[in-house]
Amino acid sequence: MIRNLELHPDRLFPADPTVRALARELYGSVRDLPIISPHGHTDPAWFAKNESFGNATEFLLVPDHYVFRMLYSQGVALKDLGVGNPDVDPRAAWRLLAERYHLFRGTPSRIWLDFVFADTFALKVQLSAETSDLYFDSITEQLASEAMRPRALFERYNIEVLATTESPLDSLEQHAAICASGWQGRVITAYRPDPVIDPEYEGFRANIDHLSELTGEDCTTWGGYLAAHRKRRAFFAAMGATSTDHGHPTALTANLGRGEAERLFQTVISGAFTEYDAELFRAQMLTEMAAMSIDDGLVMQIHPGALRNHNEGLFNAMGRDMGADMPTRTDYVHALKPLLDCFGNNPALSIILFTLDESAYARELAPLAGHYPCLKLGPAWWFHDSPEGMRRFRRMTTETAGFYNTVGFNDDTRAFLSIPARHDVARRIDCGFLAELVAEHRIADWEAAELAADLTYNLAKQAYRL
């Protein structure tokens, strides 16, 4: 049966009529504010080359690990979806999604995709087996138009700034091409040093050698290695970066003496290191990166708590980022103390903390951010950037950390059109939360209006120094 696709104007607002009316009014005041997207993983080549996104499968299915991990969990092979398989029949791959679209009921992916289908592509019926070809043909045809090129969509959705994320080994040639193009869209990079900081990252030793070549520093020495980071950070900043990003397994930090740090560095680059050595080195490097941030002003993001590539067979067959990363329990109070003992009271340092461990919100993260001047809380992230996850974040952190020790919303996505979809969800959820506070007479309506604008736009712009 073919059913109509409709986006209810009051979706995600509280069910109580009085609160819903307040939420609707607040949302109306921020709905059209520009999008600040300060952290994500979209491809800068899209904006450098401004070429067509291709077909529906290439654009909406293959880049989105939220989508293909659900299908994989139901027995669909990734290669049949076109993931890591450019020879797949894209129409057949799209049909695998269409036939199983019911799997996404109740998930944020369903909300995001329906937004894209209805708002971007003006589709009027729901995706299903019966409408698979209609969807594939309509989306693919529209993607061939000038109005659906990357820069046009960037402007259509009023994106003021978008940050991508690159390795220190990246030449940033795509960002240079964007700057040289004359296009006025602001697409900046962020410094993600994991490939040359994590001894357990594949190719770590070769990456160190490449870092030496790029910087002219001897990265087999501790001093040369740190100097190379400073040079690459300066290069990234010159290309527009305002932040760094650190995806460590834990939030552990360390403050070793120089001699001990030098010995540990020699151990990890020799390849004869233990898991303990690798963890201690990552911990030391978070503190070193914080020291560099004080000097160069780059905002530091720490994204810990993911056990990366949990599916070993899939990792061996297809590599990283195949939707198999899993959340873990994460300690912050003890783990961050060495770094905070060094720099926690320094107003020149700004660290944004994220978590995949929701149990840490009220117990650890909100109290830490509610005390240390250098700390702020990133929004609900990854598995939790969902309606319920966003509500839990606000309910568990606001009373201790307040709103102004948080940084608004960022989308952290590889799928371009999920950026406006995700920001729309965040604006609706935050306005619903604020409306509840007004209805309970905990804040005034004018305060809620100011907060709605801050959570939507101002806080992210300030926190990321944009």
C-alpha positions in Angstrom: 0.0 0.0 0.0 1.3 3.5 -0.9 0.9 6.0 1.9 1.3 9.7 2.0 4.4 11.3 3.4 3.6 14.2 5.7 5.8 16.1 8.1 3.6 17.2 11.0 4.3 20.9 11.8 4.2 20.1 15.6 6.4 17.0 15.4 8.6 16.3 18.5 6.9 19.0 20.5 5.4 18.1 23.9 1.9 16.5 23.8 0.4 18.9 26.4 -1.5 21.5 24.4 -0.4 24.5 26.5 3.3 23.4 26.5 3.0 22.6 22.8 1.8 26.1 22.0 4.8 27.6 23.8 7.2 25.2 22.0 5.6 26.1 18.7 6.1 29.8 19.3 9.7 29.4 20.5 10.6 27.2 17.5 9.1 29.8 15.2 11.6 32.3 16.5 14.6 30.2 15.8 13.5 28.0 12.9 15.2 30.1 10.2 18.4 31.0 12.1 21.6 30.1 10.2 23.1 26.7 10.8 26.4 26.6 12.7 27.9 23.2 12.0 31.2 23.3 13.9 32.0 19.6 14.0 31.4 16.9 11.3 32.8 14.6 8.8 31.5 15.7 5.4 33.9 15.6 2.5 35.4 19.0 1.6 35.8 17.8 -2.0 32.1 18.1 -2.4 32.4 21.9 -2.0 35.7 22.2 -3.8 34.5 20.5 -6.9 30.8 21.3 -6.7 29.9 18.2 -8.8 26.6 16.3 -8.8 26.2 13.9 -5.9 25.3 11.1 -8.4 22.4 8.9 -7.6 20.2 8.3 -4.6 22.3 5.4 -3.3 25.6 7.2 -3.6 24.2 10.2 -1.8 21.9 9.0 0.9 22.7 5.4 1.6 26.4 4.7 1.2 27.8 7.6 3.3 25.4 7.1 6.2 26.5 4.5 8.7 23.4 5.1 10.8 21.4 3.7 7.9 23.6 0.8 6.7 24.3 -0.5 10.2 20.6 -1.0 10.8 20.3 -2.9 7.5 23.4 -4.9 8.3 21.9 -5.9 11.7 19.0 -7.4 9.7 21.3 -9.5 7.6 21.9 -7.3 4.5 25.5 -7.5 3.3 27.2 -4.1 3.1 28.6 -4.9 -0.3 25.0 -5.3 -1.6 24.3 -1.8 -0.4 27.2 -0.4 -2.3 29.4 0.2 0.9 32.9 -0.4 -0.2 31.5 -1.8 -3.5 31.4 0.8 -6.3 30.3 -1.9 -8.8 26.9 -2.5 -7.1 23.7 -1.8 -9.1 22.6 1.4 -7.3 18.9 0.8 -8.0 19.1 -2.7 -6.5 20.9 -1.4 -3.5 18.3 1.3 -3.0 15.5 -1.3 -3.2 17.1 -3.1 -0.3 16.6 0.0 1.8 13.1 0.7 0.5 11.9 -2.8 1.2 13.2 -2.6 4.8 12.3 1.0 5.5 10.0 -0.2 8.3 13.0 -1.2 10.3 13.7 2.5 11.0 10.4 3.2 12.7 11.0 5.1 15.9 14.6 5.8 15.1 16.2 9.2 14.5 17.3 8.0 11.0 13.6 7.8 10.1 13.1 11.4 11.2 16.1 12.6 9.3 15.4 10.7 6.1 11.8 11.7 6.0 12.8 15.3 6.4 15.2 15.0 3.5 12.6 13.2 1.3 9.9 15.7 2.0 11.7 19.0 2.4 14.6 18.6 0.0 13.2 16.3 -2.7 9.4 17.2 -2.3 8.4 13.6 -2.3 4.7 13.1 -1.4 4.5 9.4 -0.6 6.4 7.2 1.9 9.4 5.1 0.9 8.5 1.5 0.5 9.0 -1.4 -1.9 6.2 -0.1 -4.0 7.7 3.4 -4.3 11.4 2.3 -4.5 11.8 3.1 -8.2 9.9 6.4 -7.9 12.2 7.5 -5.1 15.4 6.4 -6.9 14.4 8.0 -10.2 13.1 11.3 -8.7 16.1 11.8 -6.3 18.6 10.8 -8.9 17.0 13.1 -11.5 16.9 16.1 -9.1 20.6 15.5 -8.0 21.6 16.2 -11.6 20.2 19.7 -11.4 22.2 22.8 -10.5 19.9 23.4 -7.5 21.1 20.2 -5.9 24.9 20.8 -6.2 26.8 20.9 -2.9 27.2 24.7 -2.8 23.6 25.3 -3.8 22.3 23.0 -1.0 24.7 24.7 1.4 23.2 28.0 0.6 19.6 26.7 0.5 19.8 25.5 4.0 21.5 28.7 5.3 24.6 27.1 6.6 26.8 29.8 7.9 29.9 27.7 8.7 30.6 24.0 8.3 33.7 22.3 9.8 35.1 19.1 8.3 37.7 16.9 10.1 41.1 16.0 8.7 44.2 14.1 9.8 47.5 16.0 10.3 48.7 14.1 7.3 46.1 15.7 5.0 47.3 18.3 2.5 44.1 20.2 2.9 44.1 20.7 -0.9 40.4 20.6 -1.0 40.1 23.4 1.5 42.7 25.4 -0.5 40.5 24.8 -3.6 37.4 26.1 -1.8 39.3 29.2 -0.8 40.6 29.8 -4.3 37.2 29.3 -5.9 35.8 32.6 -5.0 32.7 30.9 -3.5 31.6 32.6 -0.3 30.5 29.5 1.6 32.6 29.0 4.8 33.9 25.4 5.0 36.7 25.0 7.5 38.8 22.1 8.8 39.5 20.7 12.2 42.7 19.1 13.4 42.2 15.3 14.2 45.6 13.9 15.2 44.6 10.4 16.1 46.6 8.7 13.3 49.8 10.1 14.7 48.9 10.0 18.4 47.4 6.6 18.8 50.1 3.9 18.7 47.3 1.3 18.0 46.1 3.1 14.9 46.9 1.1 11.8 50.0 2.4 10.1 51.1 4.5 13.1 54.8 4.2 12.5 54.5 5.0 8.8 52.3 7.9 9.8 55.1 9.3 12.0 57.5 9.1 9.1 55.0 10.9 6.9 54.6 13.6 9.6 58.4 14.1 9.5 58.3 14.5 5.7 55.5 17.0 5.8 57.1 19.2 8.5 60.8 18.8 8.1 61.0 17.8 11.7 62.7 14.6 13.0 59.6 12.9 14.4 61.6 10.0 15.9 62.6 12.4 18.6 60.2 13.7 21.3 61.1 17.4 20.6 60.8 17.0 16.9 57.5 15.2 17.2 56.0 17.9 19.3 57.4 20.6 17.0 55.7 18.8 14.1 52.4 19.0 15.8 52.8 22.7 16.4 53.6 23.2 12.7 50.6 21.2 11.5 48.3 22.9 13.9 49.5 26.3 12.7 48.9 25.2 9.1 45.4 24.0 9.9 44.6 27.3 11.7 45.8 29.2 8.6 43.3 27.1 6.6 40.5 28.2 8.9 40.5 25.6 11.7 39.3 26.8 15.1 39.3 23.4 16.9 41.0 20.1 17.4 39.3 16.8 17.9 40.5 13.7 19.8 38.7 10.4 19.5 40.5 8.4 22.2 39.2 5.2 23.7 39.1 6.8 27.1 39.3 10.3 28.6 42.5 9.4 30.5 45.1 12.2 30.7 48.7 12.2 32.2 51.3 14.6 33.2 54.7 12.9 32.8 58.1 14.5 33.3 60.0 15.2 30.2 62.4 12.3 30.6 59.6 9.8 31.2 57.6 11.2 28.3 60.7 10.9 26.0 61.2 7.2 27.1 57.5 6.4 26.5 57.7 8.0 23.1 60.7 5.9 22.1 58.8 2.8 23.3 55.7 3.5 21.2 57.5 4.3 18.0 59.7 1.2 18.4 56.5 -0.9 18.0 57.4 -2.9 21.1 54.7 -1.4 23.3 52.0 -2.8 25.5 48.3 -1.8 25.7 49.2 0.1 28.9 52.0 2.0 27.1 49.6 3.0 24.3 47.0 4.2 26.7 49.5 6.2 28.7 50.9 7.8 25.6 47.4 8.8 24.4 46.8 10.2 27.9 50.0 12.3 27.8 49.2 13.6 24.4 45.9 15.0 25.5 47.8 17.1 28.1 50.3 18.1 25.4 47.5 19.1 23.1 45.9 21.1 25.8 49.2 23.0 26.3 49.4 23.7 22.6 45.8 24.9 22.6 46.6 27.5 25.3 49.3 28.8 22.9 47.5 28.7 19.6 43.8 29.2 20.7 42.4 26.1 19.1 39.4 24.8 20.9 39.9 21.2 22.1 37.2 18.6 21.6 37.5 15.2 23.4 35.3 12.4 22.0 36.1 9.4 24.2 34.3 6.2 25.0 33.9 4.4 21.6 35.3 0.9 21.2 36.2 1.3 17.6 35.7 -1.4 15.0 34.1 -3.9 17.4 33.3 -6.3 14.6 36.8 -7.7 13.9 35.8 -9.7 10.9 34.2 -6.7 9.3 37.2 -4.5 10.1 39.6 -7.0 8.5 37.4 -7.2 5.4 36.4 -3.6 4.9 38.4 -1.4 7.2 37.3 1.2 9.8 34.1 3.2 10.0 31.7 0.4 9.0 29.1 1.1 11.7 30.6 -1.3 14.2 31.8 1.2 16.9 30.3 0.6 20.3 29.8 2.8 23.4 31.7 1.9 26.6 31.7 3.0 30.2 33.8 6.2 30.6 35.4 7.8 33.6 36.0 11.6 33.5 36.5 12.7 37.1 39.7 10.7 37.7 40.8 10.5 34.1 40.9 14.3 33.4 42.4 15.3 36.8 46.1 15.3 35.6 45.2 17.6 32.7 43.0 19.8 34.9 45.6 20.0 37.6 47.9 21.6 35.0 45.4 23.8 33.1 41.9 23.5 34.5 41.9 27.1 35.8 43.5 28.7 32.7 40.9 30.9 30.9 42.9 30.6 27.7 42.0 26.9 27.4 38.6 25.7 26.1 37.8 22.0 26.2 34.5 20.6 24.9 33.7 17.2 26.4 31.5 14.6 24.8 30.3 11.2 26.0 28.7 8.0 24.8 28.2 7.0 28.5 24.9 8.8 29.5 25.4 7.6 33.1 28.2 10.2 33.3 26.0 13.2 32.6 24.8 14.0 36.0 27.4 12.2 38.0 30.6 13.5 36.4 30.3 15.8 33.4 27.8 18.3 34.6 29.7 18.8 37.9 33.0 19.1 36.1 31.7 21.7 33.6 29.8 23.4 36.3 33.1 24.1 38.1 36.2 24.3 35.8 36.5 27.4 33.6 38.1 25.5 30.8 35.3 22.9 30.4 32.1 22.9 28.5 29.8 20.0 27.5 29.2 19.0 23.9 25.7 18.0 23.0 24.2 14.5 23.0 26.4 12.6 20.6 26.3 9.7 18.1 24.0 7.1 19.5 22.3 9.7 21.6 21.7 12.6 19.1 18.1 11.5 19.0 15.0 13.1 20.4 15.1 11.1 23.6 18.9 11.4 23.9 18.7 15.2 23.6 15.9 15.3 26.2 18.0 13.1 28.6 21.0 15.4 28.1 19.1 18.5 29.0 17.3 16.9 32.0 20.5 15.4 33.4 22.9 18.4 33.0 21.0 21.6 33.2 20.4 21.8 36.9 24.2 21.4 37.6 26.0 22.9 34.6 23.3 25.3 33.4 22.8 26.1 29.7 25.8 28.3 29.3 28.3 25.6 30.1 27.1 23.8 27.0 27.8 24.6 23.4 24.5 24.3 21.6 24.3 21.6 18.9 26.6 20.1 16.4 25.6 17.3 14.0 28.8 15.2 13.7 27.7 13.6 10.4 29.1 12.3 7.2 25.7 12.5 5.4 25.3 16.1 4.1 21.6 16.5 4.1 21.2 15.1 7.6 22.8 18.4 8.7 19.6 20.5 8.3 17.5 17.5 9.4 19.5 17.1 12.6 19.5 20.8 13.4 15.8 20.9 12.9 15.3 18.1 15.4 17.6 19.8 17.9 15.8 23.1 17.6 12.4 21.4 18.2 13.6 19.4 21.2 15.3 22.3 22.9 12.2 24.5 22.3 10.1 21.8 23.8 12.3 21.6 26.9 12.3 25.3 27.3 8.5 25.4 27.0 8.2 23.0 29.8 10.4 25.3 32.0 8.1 28.2 31.1 5.0 26.2 31.8 6.4 25.2 35.2 7.2 28.9 35.9 10.9 28.1 36.3 11.9 30.6 33.7 10.1 33.5 32.1 8.9 33.4 28.5 11.4 36.1 27.5 14.3 34.1 29.0 13.1 31.0 27.0 13.2 33.1 23.8 16.8 34.2 24.6 17.8 30.7 25.4 16.3 29.3 22.3 18.5 31.6 20.2 21.5 30.8 22.3 21.1 27.1 22.0 20.4 27.3 18.3 23.1 29.7 17.2 25.0 31.8 19.7 26.5 29.2 22.0 28.1 27.1 19.2 29.5 30.2 17.5 31.0 31.4 20.7 32.3 28.1 22.0 34.1 27.2 18.7 35.4 30.8 18.3 33.7 31.3 15.0 
